[in-house]
Each structure stands twice: as C-alpha cells, then as structure tokens.
Amino acid sequence: MPINTQNFRAFVAAAAVLCAGTAYAQAPSANDLVGTWNLTLTSPQGTHPMTVDVKEDAGKLVATASGLPLVGAPTVATTDAGVRIAFAIDYQGQPIDIVMTGKVTGAQMKGAVDYAGGAASGDFTGSKAGASASAGAGVTGSWDVTGDGGGGWSLTLTQDGTAVAGMLKSPDGMEVPVKGTFEGSALALNVNADAAAGTVKGTLEDGKLKGSYDIGGNAGSWSATRKP
C-alpha cells in the first residue's frame, strides 16, 4: 500500500512534539532539587561520598557542597532528562572538572559522572535528607553517633540496593571511608584507613542505629540518630 508522504511527515512531527512534551513533564522542577542531598560518586579510585545542599535564591538554584576538596561552588540545574551538577576539585594542586548528569525520582537521584572531560567515568547515587528517610531509604543520610568513648562522631551513608558507602568523622575532624551492606535491618561496615581499620555492625530499629564496633583494636558499642 503506498504511503502518503505528507500524512507521514505530519505524523512524525506530531510524535516528536508529543515526546518532547512527555520528556519535559518528567523533568524535575527547581523545587524538586531544593534540599540536602547525600551522594556517593564512584571513580577508578573508589567511592567518594559528598553532600550537596541546594537552595533557591531569586529564582535561581545555588548550591554548596562538602566531602570533596572543591574549588569554588558547584552549579546545579534541571535538564529535560533530570539534573546536572558540575564542580571542580583540587587534585594534586590542579583543578579537575567533574560533571554529574542523572535522573531524579522523588527523593532519589542517580546517574553518570564524567571526570576531566572524559578522562575517566563513573556513576553516582543518592537521596534527599529527611524526605529519603520517610521514603524508606534505609540508612541513607547523616547520623549523629555516640560510642563508649562519648559523642561528637558523625556518619554519612548512602545506600544503593543493599550496598552502602560513606564517611565516618571523628570529633577532631578525622574522616575515614566506610563501605558495606544493609540487609533487612542489619548494617555491616568495613572501615579501611591506614590509621584505623576494622568493622562496624549495627541494627536499625525505630529509626535509630545501634550496635558494636572493633576499629584499630578498640572495641565497644555505639548508637546513632539520623540528623533532620
């Protein structure tokens, strides 16, 4: 059967407009991005937790970040596909550009990471603090930690499926990476640092974590509450 070329072109044009409208409808709004995001980036060198705080100022998104040695402030913008976060870090005295592009689904964010204009690549996942807790994001978020030796510790975690990664920070500011799993209500973390290696185990009950640790030959118990 011969194809009516004019009708076919009209159909293609209408389909393109419909698809564009659908993509736009699925894109996050600026308000969707406002909040504190706990993210974990991967690279050939390992995992890198970071926190990005997004606010709206005079109709524009502005952001600050911690957890990585940033050079200047990050930029955050919505795209038709989702979100774009760009910033530079200090790497051996030189600024390295990092671009994160991904999708936002409610309080969850995930996508790809480009390092130094294609020199390396990775991915990232994360959740919005506060909202992610009510959405059942497990242990994702920032936690105030108290151990046998006292308080002042903090733990920042990002969960992707059963995999967990993050950073443990001591009262004097020392940070060590942690990595492990969260399955059911059980948290199991490995602490890998030259000065402090060991394990942290815990259970999530009624929104609080509690368990035991054995780090650098020091063992004891700990508990934690999620920061708002």
C-alpha positions as CSV (number, residue, x, y, z in Angstrom):
1,M,0.0,0.0,0.0
2,P,1.5,3.4,-1.0
3,I,2.4,5.8,1.9
4,N,1.0,9.3,1.8
5,T,4.2,11.2,2.4
6,Q,2.5,14.4,3.6
7,N,0.5,12.4,6.2
8,F,3.6,10.5,7.3
9,R,5.6,13.7,7.9
10,A,2.7,15.2,9.9
11,F,2.6,12.0,12.0
12,V,6.4,12.2,12.7
13,A,6.1,15.9,13.6
14,A,3.2,15.2,16.0
15,A,5.0,12.3,17.6
16,A,8.1,14.5,18.1
17,V,6.1,17.2,19.8
18,L,4.4,14.6,22.0
19,C,7.7,13.0,23.0
20,A,9.2,16.4,23.8
21,G,6.2,17.3,25.9
22,T,6.5,14.0,27.8
23,A,10.2,14.5,28.5
24,Y,9.5,18.0,29.8
25,A,6.8,16.7,32.1
26,Q,9.1,14.1,33.5
27,A,11.9,16.6,34.2
28,P,12.3,17.7,37.8
29,S,11.3,21.2,38.8
30,A,13.7,23.5,40.6
31,N,11.8,22.9,43.8
32,D,12.4,19.1,43.5
33,L,16.1,19.8,43.8
34,V,16.0,22.1,46.8
35,G,17.2,20.3,49.9
36,T,20.2,18.4,51.2
37,W,21.4,15.5,49.0
38,N,23.7,12.8,50.3
39,L,25.5,11.4,47.3
40,T,28.2,8.8,46.6
41,L,30.3,9.0,43.5
42,T,32.4,6.2,42.0
43,S,35.6,6.5,40.1
44,P,38.5,4.3,39.1
45,Q,40.0,5.3,42.5
46,G,37.0,4.1,44.5
47,T,33.9,5.7,46.2
48,H,33.6,9.3,47.2
49,P,30.7,10.5,49.5
50,M,29.6,14.1,49.3
51,T,26.8,16.2,50.5
52,V,25.2,18.9,48.2
53,D,22.9,21.5,49.8
54,V,20.7,23.1,47.2
55,K,18.7,26.3,47.8
56,E,16.6,28.7,45.6
57,D,17.7,32.3,45.6
58,A,15.8,34.9,43.5
59,G,14.5,32.2,41.2
60,K,18.0,30.6,40.7
61,L,19.4,27.4,42.2
62,V,22.5,27.9,44.3
63,A,24.5,25.1,46.0
64,T,27.2,24.4,48.5
65,A,28.9,21.0,49.0
66,S,31.2,19.2,51.4
67,G,33.0,15.9,51.5
68,L,35.3,16.6,48.5
69,P,38.1,19.3,48.1
70,L,36.0,21.6,45.9
71,V,37.4,24.6,44.1
72,G,34.6,27.1,44.2
73,A,30.9,26.3,44.4
74,P,29.0,23.7,42.4
75,T,26.3,24.6,39.9
76,V,23.0,22.7,39.9
77,A,20.5,22.8,37.1
78,T,17.4,20.9,35.8
79,T,17.6,19.3,32.4
80,D,15.0,17.6,30.2
81,A,16.4,14.3,31.4
82,G,16.8,15.2,35.1
83,V,19.7,17.1,36.7
84,R,23.2,18.3,36.0
85,I,25.7,19.1,38.8
86,A,29.0,20.5,37.9
87,F,32.0,21.4,40.0
88,A,35.8,21.3,40.2
89,I,38.0,19.6,42.8
90,D,41.6,20.1,43.7
91,Y,43.6,17.1,42.6
92,Q,47.3,17.3,43.4
93,G,47.2,21.1,43.1
94,Q,45.3,21.1,39.8
95,P,41.5,21.8,39.3
96,I,39.7,18.8,37.8
97,D,36.2,19.3,36.3
98,I,33.5,16.9,37.3
99,V,30.1,16.7,35.7
100,M,27.2,14.6,37.1
101,T,24.2,14.0,34.9
102,G,21.3,11.9,36.1
103,K,17.6,11.4,36.9
104,V,15.6,12.4,39.9
105,T,12.8,10.2,41.1
106,G,11.2,11.6,44.2
107,A,13.9,11.7,46.9
108,Q,16.3,9.6,44.9
109,M,19.0,10.7,42.4
110,K,21.3,8.6,40.2
111,G,23.3,8.9,37.0
112,A,26.7,9.1,35.4
113,V,29.8,11.0,36.3
114,D,32.4,12.5,33.9
115,Y,35.9,13.3,35.2
116,A,38.1,15.8,33.5
117,G,36.3,16.0,30.2
118,G,36.2,12.2,29.5
119,A,39.5,11.2,31.1
120,A,37.5,8.9,33.4
121,S,33.9,8.0,34.2
122,G,31.8,6.6,36.9
123,D,28.3,6.8,38.4
124,F,26.5,8.3,41.4
125,T,23.6,7.6,43.6
126,G,22.0,9.5,46.4
127,S,18.9,10.5,48.4
128,K,17.5,13.7,49.8
129,A,17.9,14.0,53.5
130,G,14.7,13.9,55.6
131,A,12.4,13.0,52.7
132,S,14.5,10.0,51.9
133,A,14.1,8.6,55.4
134,S,10.3,8.7,55.1
135,A,10.6,7.1,51.7
136,G,12.2,4.1,53.2
137,A,15.8,4.7,52.0
138,G,17.2,2.5,54.7
139,V,20.3,4.0,56.3
140,T,20.9,6.8,53.7
141,G,21.6,10.1,55.4
142,S,23.7,11.8,58.1
143,W,23.8,10.3,61.6
144,D,24.9,11.7,65.0
145,V,26.9,8.9,66.6
146,T,27.6,8.2,70.3
147,G,30.0,5.5,71.4
148,D,31.5,4.2,74.6
149,G,34.0,7.0,74.4
150,G,31.4,9.7,74.1
151,G,29.7,11.7,71.4
152,G,30.7,14.1,68.7
153,W,31.1,11.5,65.9
154,S,29.1,11.6,62.7
155,L,28.4,9.1,60.0
156,T,27.2,9.9,56.5
157,L,25.8,7.0,54.5
158,T,24.4,6.4,51.0
159,Q,22.5,3.2,50.2
160,D,22.1,1.7,46.7
161,G,20.1,-1.5,47.0
162,T,21.9,-3.5,49.7
163,A,25.3,-1.7,49.1
164,V,26.3,1.1,51.5
165,A,29.2,3.6,51.3
166,G,30.0,6.7,53.3
167,M,32.3,8.5,55.7
168,L,32.9,8.3,59.4
169,K,34.1,11.5,61.0
170,S,35.7,11.8,64.4
171,P,35.1,14.7,66.9
172,D,38.5,16.1,65.9
173,G,37.6,16.1,62.2
174,M,39.4,13.0,61.0
175,E,37.5,11.3,58.2
176,V,37.7,7.6,57.2
177,P,35.7,5.9,54.4
178,V,33.4,3.0,55.2
179,K,31.8,0.5,52.9
180,G,29.5,-2.5,53.4
181,T,25.9,-3.7,53.3
182,F,22.5,-3.1,54.8
183,E,20.2,-6.1,54.5
184,G,16.9,-6.4,56.4
185,S,17.7,-4.3,59.4
186,A,21.4,-5.3,59.7
187,L,24.2,-2.9,58.9
188,A,27.7,-4.2,58.4
189,L,30.5,-1.8,57.5
190,N,34.2,-2.2,56.9
191,V,36.5,0.7,57.9
192,N,39.6,0.9,55.7
193,A,42.2,3.5,56.6
194,D,45.9,3.4,57.4
195,A,45.3,4.7,60.9
196,A,42.0,2.9,61.6
197,A,40.8,-0.3,60.1
198,G,38.1,-2.6,61.4
199,T,34.4,-3.3,61.4
200,V,31.2,-1.5,62.5
201,K,28.0,-3.6,62.9
202,G,24.5,-2.3,63.8
203,T,20.8,-2.8,63.6
204,L,18.2,-0.2,62.5
205,E,15.3,-0.2,65.0
206,D,12.6,2.5,65.3
207,G,14.6,4.9,63.1
208,K,17.8,4.5,65.3
209,L,21.0,2.6,64.7
210,K,22.8,0.7,67.5
211,G,25.4,-2.0,67.5
212,S,29.1,-2.7,68.1
213,Y,32.5,-1.7,66.6
214,D,36.0,-3.0,66.5
215,I,38.3,-0.4,65.0
216,G,42.1,-0.2,65.3
217,G,42.0,-2.7,68.2
218,N,39.4,-0.7,70.1
219,A,36.0,-2.5,70.6
220,G,32.7,-1.3,72.1
221,S,29.1,-0.3,71.5
222,W,27.6,2.6,69.6
223,S,24.3,4.2,68.8
224,A,23.2,6.9,66.3
225,T,20.2,9.1,65.4
226,R,19.5,10.4,62.0
227,K,20.0,14.2,61.5
228,P,17.0,16.1,60.3
